[in-house]
Amino acid sequence: MSAEAVVQRQLDAYNARDLDAFVAQYADDVELYRPPAAAPALVGRAALRDFYARERFVHAGLHADLLHRSVLGATVIDHERIHGVRPAPFEVVVVYQIVGDQIARTWSFAAT
């Protein structure tokens, strides 16, 4: 499976608020970074599941619009507009590192 296909499955599951399908795209030991912090914000699939169950998939209006995607081998870079989390939509750039057929690491850069 291509890196782009893995990220697209993750995005589709996010937009469907399908927690099981969403977390299945991530490695057991996934690391999620939010620069400029050097340490990961979340580590592991269980922590990812817990965060998205409590903080994201509870929002009825949750939706991500893909504005642009670049693929460089096993790295996928998405520019997205997120709806339903804050009072107004906001933009984020997410860098996904794919290992095998799962997301191993992400770096999220959100507009303030």
Summary of the structure (lengths in Angstrom):
residues: 112
radius of gyration: 12.9
end to end distance: 34.1
largest distance: 36.9
contacts: 305
relative contact order: 0.22
helix: 27%
strand: 43%
